[in-house]
Amino acid sequence: MIKRLSILGSTGSIGVSALDIVAKNQDRIELFGLSAFSNVELLQKQVEQYHPKFVTVCNKTAYDKFKNSFHSDRTKLLEYETGIKYLTSDPEVDIVLNAIVGAAGLEASIETVKAGKRLALANKESMVIWGELINSFAKKYEAEIIPVDSEHSAIWQALVAGGKKEVRKILLTGSGGPFRELPIEKFKSITKEQALNHPTWNMGPKITIDSATMMNKGLEIIEAVRLFDIPADKIEVVIHPESIIHSMVEYIDSSIIAQMSNPDMRLPISYALYYPERVFSDSAKINLSEAGKLTFFSPDFKKFPLLKLALRVAESGGSCAAVMNAANEIAVSALLNDTIEFAQIPDIVINSVEKYKNIESPSLEEILEADRWGREKAKELVG
């Protein structure tokens, strides 16, 4: 049976990889819709190559530009105000791949699960900001949430090996980013260009900076807590520079189940789209005899204080995760716009969270207010 797919954020690295997968398995998935934020040139090329039924642009300025030049006999342009809702909730849609960057992806995740669809989730901020709400909607409307992050996909796959009560801990791996071996006294001299040079993964600028500060791993801790309904003290971060083991689950009998592959995001995307089946992949296979040693280290919380902050936020729960995420988005944007230095990011995020009074069981309105508060506080600290 052919499934119909909407890809939100089709011009980003996840979206581009997903389109490559769909093109090679057209007998299984039909492309329903695409959305982008501002890269309308690439979006037009995707429309011409893949012929989705619908397309939209979420940014008003970019939408107007796209509308003036858009041409297609097979694809309809949706209005920018309502396009995302249509792509997530139309009865014809079966799967929504949410690859929108940042807190902007929260609404799309909520609309997808409320419509009872499968949510292939690449937008980790959705679970970080208010995973409890999304989980409750998924249960109520019988929606599926399958993670696309390589680490959470690995955990999902490893959890098949045992029951939830048999899990001793989750071992969340990370490459350590470009500054794993850099002495802490040199962190003040790190440039934006150095931070954007990830040693393993080819990602967008925001997530690449998050990897350099290890905030990305911090967000993944909170995402894991909410995705898998597991206490934060059962999650251990392990630095694994080779990025071959994408995460592990340790069971109470002391056995550890790991998922291994070369670093290629097409694998977890494919797993989320076609689950419970696996489809053929032309991704490079691991030659274990050539891979050499696989190494593991404990994270350095002094060098990466945002990782320690995220662990604390994961344990406390509530609305402070929204503040942390919002402040981080503002700080990263400031770095990318050359307003602050790399070393200032942790101070801005930590100070924002410490000045906020957490709400333990927030409503949606309180979550949105926490997000707004975090952004304003971070802008104030950026100056």
N, C-alpha and C positions, 0 to 999 in steps of 0.2 A: 504493500500500500504506500503510495507516494504521500509524503508529508509536505506541508507548505510552510516556508520559513521566512520570517522577517529578520533582517540584520540591522540593528541600530548601532550606528558608528561604523558604517561600512568602509570608510576611507582610512580608518586607523589600522594598525598592524594586525589586530585580531580580525577585523572585518575583511581585510585583504586575504588573510590566510583562510578564512571561512569560505570566501568565494572560490578560492582555488580548490577546496575540498568539494564544494557543491558541483563545480564544473566537471569534476572527475567521477561524480556519482549521480548523474542526472536522472537515472532510473529510480532513485529513492527519494530525492528531495527536489521540490519545485520552489523557485524563488518568488515569494509573494511581494516583498517590499524591501527597500533600502532607505536608510536615513543617514544624513551627515550633518555636521555642525557648520563648517565653513569651507571645506575643500571641494568647491563645486566643480572645479576643472576635472579632478579625478572622478567625482561622482558622475559627471556626464559620460566619461569614458566607460565607467562600470555599467551604466544604463545601456550604452551602445553594445557592450560586449555580452552582458548577461540577461538583458531584457526582463527585468522584474515587472510585475503588474503595476506596482505603485512606487513612488519615490517622494521623499520630502526633505526639506532642509530646516533645521531647528533655529537658526539664527536669522533674524529679520533682514538684516542688511545683506547677508549671503543669499537668503531666499530670493530677495528682489533681483539680485544679480543673476541668479540661476534661472529664475522665471523668464527674464528677458531674453535669455539665449537658449533656453531648453527646447529641444525638438526630439520627438519620438512618436512613431506610429503605434508602438506596442506598450508604452508605459505612460501611466497617468500621474501627473503632478498633484500631490495633496497640499492643502493649505498648511502653512508652518505652525499655526496655532493648534490645529487638531490632528496633524499628520501622525504624530507618534501614537496617540491614542487609537487611531484607526489601525495602525500596523500591529498594535499589541492586542487588540480586543475584537477585531473582525472575526465572525464565525468561521471563515475559511482558514484562518491561521492556526497552525498546530504547534509551532515552535517559534520562540522569540529568542534570538541571541542578543543579549544586552551588553554591548561593548562601548557604551557611552562612558566618557571619562568623568570621574568625580561624582559629587553629590547630585549633579544634574540627572544622573541615571536612576535616582530613587523612585520617581513617579512612574517611570516606564516599568520597573520591576513590580511595583504595586499593581498597576493596571494589568500586567501580564498574568499574575497569579489570581487576581480577582476574576479574570476571564477564564480561568481554569486551563491555561495553556502550560506547555513545558517551557520553563525559563532556563535557558542555557546562560548561566550567569558569569560574565566576565567583569561586571561592575561590582567589585568587592565593597565599595562604599555603601551599596544598598543594604548589605547585611551588617556593616559596621554601624551605620546610623540608626537603623531600626529593624534589625533582623527579627525581633520578636513579632512585630506586626506582620511582616512578610510571611513568616512561618505560620502564623495563625490564619492568614488569608489562604495560604496554600492548602492547609488542612481543611478549611471550610469549603473551599471551591474545588478541591481535589486536583490541585495543580502540582506539577513536578518542578523541583529546583535541582538542577544538576550543575555543579561548579565547573568552570572553564579554567580558572587558575591552575597552573600545572601542579602546584602543591596540593590544592584541595581535590583536584581530580585524582591524584595519587592516593590521598587518604580515602576518598570515596571507594576507589577500587580495592584498597587494602582492607577496608572494613567488611568486605564480602566474606573474608576468611573467618569471622567470628561474630558473636553477639555483642551488643553494646555493653552489657554487664561484664563482659570478659576483657574489655579494654583497660589496660593499665595506664598507658599514656600514648599520646600522639607525638611523633618526632617530626617537627616541621623544619624542613631543610631550606637553606638559603646559600647562595654563592658567596655572600659576604661583601659583594659589590666591589667597586674599583679601589677602595681604601682599606681593605681588610688588613693589609700588611704595612700601611703607612703609619709611622709613629704619631701619637696623639699631639705632640708639640708642633707638627706640621699641618694640622687641620685648618689653622687660621689662614693658611696661604693657598688653600684649595680653590681653584678657579671653576667657573661654570662649565668651561669646556672639558676640564678633567672629570667633573661629575657626570657629564653626559656621555662619557666613554665607558660603557659597561663591558666587562671582560667576556661575558657569555651570551647575553640575550640582546636581541635587536628590538627595542621597544620605543614607545612614544616618549617625548621629553619629560612629561610629568612623572610617569612611573619609573623612568630611569633615574631621576633625581631622588625619588623616594627610595629606590634601591641603594643609592649612594649614602643616604642618611640612615638606612635600614628602617625607615618608617613603613616602607612597603611590607616588610616582614611583621611589623607591629600591627598593621591593619589586617594582615592575614591571621594573626593570632585571634583577634576579635571576630573575624569572619568564621574561623574554625569553631570557636566557642558557640556561635549562633547557628551555624550550618549543621553541626553535628551534635548540638545540645550536650556539650561536655564542659566540665569546669576548667577554668583557666589554669589551675594548678596541675592539670593533667596534660598540659601542652609544654613541650620542651623544644626550644629552637636549637638547631644544630647547623653549624657552618660547614658546607660541603662545596668547596670551590669548583670541583669538576662538573657539577650540575648534572650528574648522571642519575642519581637517586633523587626523586622529586619529593618524596616524603615517605614516612614509615609509620606503622602502627605496631606498638608492643602490646602483647596480650598477657594475661595474668599467669600463663604458664611459661613466661619469659621468651616466647618465640616472637620474632620481629618479622613482619611482612612488609616488603618494600616494593615500590613500583619504579622500574628503571627504563630509561630510554635516552637517546641523544636529545639535547635541548631543542625541541621543535614544537611550537605551539599548535601546529596542525593536529598533533596527536590528542591532546585533551579536548580540543574543539570537536574533532571527529567523534570522540567518545560521547560527548554531551549531545551531539546532534543525532547519533544513530543508536544510542543505548536502548535496549540491552544488547544489540548486535555490535560486532566489530567489523569494520570494512577494511579492505585492502589499502595499504598506505605505501607510497613510494619514498617515505622518509628514510634517511640513512639509518641502517641497522647498526647496533653496537657490536664491535668486535672486541670481546673482553680481553683477548690476548694482547690487543694493541692499546686498550684503554689504560693499562698500567695500574698504578695505585689509585684507590679511592680514599680520600682523606677526610677527616671530620674534626671539627674544633668547637669549643664553646664560644659563644659570642662575647665580645668585650663591651660591657655595658657603660664603661667610662668613655670609650670612643663613640659609642652610639647610644646616647641617653634617651633618644626617642623610642628605642626598643623597650627600655625599662619602663618608660612612661606608658606605653601601650599595654604592657603586662598589668600595670596597676589599674588602668582604665578597664581592661578586660575583667579583672576581678571585681571592680566596683559596680560595673554595669550602669544602667541608666542613661541619662542624656549627655554625660560628659564625653562620650565617644563622638557625638556629633560636633561638639566644640573642638575636640582634638583634630578631627578630620577637616573641619572648616578652616581652622587656623593654619593647618599644614598646607591646604590648597592656596591660601593667600600668600604664605611665605614662599612656597615654590614658585608661584607666579611672579612674585617680586624678584626672586633670583633670576628667572628666565628673562625678565624685563630689565635686568641689570640695576635694580633698585637697592638690593642688599647683597651681602656676601654669603657664600655657602655656609660658613660657620655660624651665621646668625639664625639659621632656620630652627635649630633645636631650642634656642632661647625663646624665640617668638612663640613656638607651639607650647612649650612647657609653661611659660608665664601665662598664656591664655587659659590653659586648663586649670592652673593653680588659682586663678582669680575667679573662677566660675563656681557657683554653688550647684552641685549635682542634684538632679531629680531622679529618684530611684525607679519610678514606674511612670514615665512620661506619656502624655497623649501625643498624637501626631502634631497638634498645634505647638506643644511644648518642644518637640523635637525640631520643628522648623524654626522656632524662636531660638533654640540653642545653636542651630546652624548660623542664623543671622547674627547672634551675639558673638559667636566665635570669629566670624569674618570681620565684624566691626572692631573687636578687640585686637585682632592680629593686624588690621590696617593701622590702628592707633600705634601699635608697637613698631610696625614697619616705618611709620612716620611719613 
